Amino acid sequence: MSATKNYLPELPPKIYSLNKKLKNQFPFLTFCLWDTSALNEFMIQQPGNFYLLVEVEKESMESIFYFLKENKYPVYLNPGSDIINKYLSSEKNATIVKLLVSEAPVQFSKDVNTITIEKMLVDIYCDDNIFSAQQGSEMKNIFNEAFRKYTVNENRLLRYAARRRKKEDLINYLKTISTKPPVKKDFGAKSNLLPFYRL
């Protein structure tokens, strides 16, 4: 099977602008920026609303939230399902501040700390509130397309799922997907390939 390419999300201009503002205001803070519009390339049904996600360490979430609010961003702090259904469903370009899980797999794209393919997949699997439009058959489409188009690192995927306490659940979910994705393993790492992954 031919090798696939590494994933690098397309980031809208507003993310580069926000990245600059946050780095100027919080130069020593670690954060991850991405936009849910990045999921469109993997989906059949295209959602009408997108969220700009600002993921940050727990102790800095409120500081980021108030900074964005002062700068007139339509921002929400770690919203639950009630807030999302009541307010964000009609908000075209909401900004969400949420927790950056420790040891989350991220990467740099033009000076922006953003998601890897492994983080994206685990996040939509674990969070059915923010990613409600990506559940059900759409999540299966996303996983199948992600594995078909890009190289997915098995160890990184499952390690991050474990950080989110969803490793076994994700393994069971992956067994239900019919495609056989190419998976890149860490050199020298002990193999724990699932039957689903074997080529």
SEDOVO-808031 format. One record per residue (C-alpha): x, y, z; residue in three letters. Coordinates in steps of 0.25 Angstrom, whole numbers. Each point is the difference from the previous one (the first is absolute). Layout:
N
    xx    yy    zz res
     X     Y     Z ALA
...
//
This chain:
199
    xx    yy    zz res
     0     0     0 MET
     5    14    -4 SER
     4     9    11 ALA
    -9    11     4 THR
     4    15     3 LYS
     1     6    14 ASN
   -12     9     4 TYR
     1    15     2 LEU
   -14     7     2 PRO
    -4    12    -9 GLU
     0    12    10 LEU
    -9    12    -3 PRO
     6    14     0 PRO
    -7     3    13 LYS
     8   -10     7 ILE
    13     6    -3 TYR
    -5    13     4 SER
    -4    -6    14 LEU
    13    -7     1 ASN
     7    13    -1 LYS
    -9     7    11 LYS
     1   -12     9 LEU
    16    -1    -1 LYS
     1    15     2 ASN
    -9     0    13 GLN
     4   -14     5 PHE
    15    -2    -5 PRO
     2   -12     9 PHE
   -13    -7    -1 LEU
    -2   -13    -8 THR
   -13    -1    -8 PHE
    -5    -7   -12 CYS
    -9     7   -11 LEU
    -8    -6   -10 TRP
   -14     1    -7 ASP
   -10   -10    -2 THR
    -1     3   -15 SER
    12    -8    -1 ALA
    -9   -12     1 LEU
    -7     3   -13 ASN
     9    -7    -9 GLU
    -3   -13     8 PHE
   -16     2     0 MET
   -11    -3    -9 ILE
   -10     9     6 GLN
     6    14     2 GLN
    -4     7    13 PRO
    -5    15    -1 GLY
     7     4    13 ASN
    15     0     4 PHE
     8     2    13 TYR
    13     6     2 LEU
     6    -9    11 LEU
    10     6    10 VAL
     6   -11     8 GLU
     8     4    12 VAL
     5    -5    14 GLU
   -10     0    10 LYS
     5    11     9 GLU
     0     9   -12 SER
   -13    -2    -6 MET
    -7    11     7 GLU
    11    10    -3 SER
    -1    -3   -15 ILE
   -16     0     1 PHE
     0    14     6 TYR
    11     5   -10 PHE
    -8    -5   -12 LEU
   -13     6     6 LYS
     7    14     2 GLU
     4    -1   -15 ASN
   -14    -2    -4 LYS
     1   -15    -4 TYR
   -13    -8     1 PRO
     6    -9    10 VAL
    -5   -11     9 TYR
     8    -7    12 LEU
    -1   -15    -1 ASN
   -14     0    -3 PRO
    -9   -12     3 GLY
   -11    -6    -9 SER
   -11    10     6 ASP
     8    12    -4 ILE
     4    -6   -13 ILE
   -14    -3    -4 ASN
    -6    13     5 LYS
    10    10    -5 TYR
    11    -6    -9 LEU
   -10    -7   -10 SER
    -3    14    -5 SER
    14     6     1 GLU
     7    -1   -13 LYS
    15     2     5 ASN
     0    -2    14 ALA
    13    -1     8 THR
     1   -11    10 ILE
    11     0    11 VAL
     2   -15     5 LYS
    10    -8     8 LEU
    13    -4    -7 LEU
     2   -15     5 VAL
    14    -2     4 SER
     9    -7   -10 GLU
   -10     3   -11 ALA
     7    -3   -14 PRO
     1    14    -6 VAL
     9     5   -11 GLN
     4    14    -6 PHE
    -5     6   -13 SER
     6    13    -3 LYS
     2     4    14 ASP
   -13    -5     5 VAL
    -1   -12    10 ASN
   -12    -8    -6 THR
    -5   -14    -1 ILE
     5   -13    -5 THR
    -9   -10    -7 ILE
     1    -9    12 GLU
    -5    11     9 LYS
   -11     4    -9 MET
    -5   -14    -1 LEU
     0    -3    15 VAL
    -6    14     3 ASP
   -12    -2    -9 ILE
    -2   -14     6 TYR
     1     5    15 CYS
    -8    13    -1 ASP
   -14    -2    -6 ASP
    -4    14     5 ASN
     9     9    -8 ILE
     1   -10   -11 PHE
   -15    -4    -1 SER
     0     2   -15 ALA
    11   -10    -1 GLN
    -7   -12     7 GLN
    -7   -12    -5 GLY
     3    -4   -15 SER
     8    13    -2 GLU
    10    -4    10 MET
     2   -13    -7 LYS
     1     8   -13 ASN
    11     9     7 ILE
     8   -12     5 PHE
    -1    -8   -13 ASN
     5    13    -8 GLU
    10     3    10 ALA
     6   -14    -1 PHE
    -1     0   -15 ARG
     7    13    -3 LYS
    10     2    11 TYR
    10    -7     9 THR
    -5    -3    14 VAL
    10    -4    11 ASN
    -7   -11     8 GLU
     8     2    12 ASN
    -3    15     1 ARG
   -14    -2    -3 LEU
    -2   -10    11 LEU
     9     7    10 ARG
    -8    12    -1 TYR
   -13    -8     1 ALA
     5    -5    13 ALA
     3    14     5 ARG
   -15     3    -2 ARG
    -3   -14     6 ARG
    -7    -5   -12 LYS
    11   -10    -6 LYS
    -8   -13     2 GLU
   -13     7    -6 ASP
     8     5   -12 LEU
     6   -13    -2 ILE
   -14    -6    -1 ASN
    -5    11    -9 TYR
    11    -2    -9 LEU
    -3   -15    -2 LYS
   -14     4    -5 THR
     6     8   -12 ILE
     2    -8   -13 SER
    12     7    -6 THR
    14    -5     2 LYS
     8    13     2 PRO
    15     1    -1 PRO
     6     3    14 VAL
    14     6     3 LYS
     6    -7    12 LYS
    11     7     8 ASP
    13    -6    -3 PHE
     5   -10    11 GLY
   -14     0     7 ALA
    -6   -13     4 LYS
   -11    -3   -10 SER
   -14    -2     6 ASN
    -7     0   -14 LEU
   -15    -2     1 LEU
    -6   -10   -10 PRO
    -7    12    -6 PHE
    14     6    -4 TYR
     7   -12    -6 ARG
     2     2   -15 LEU
//
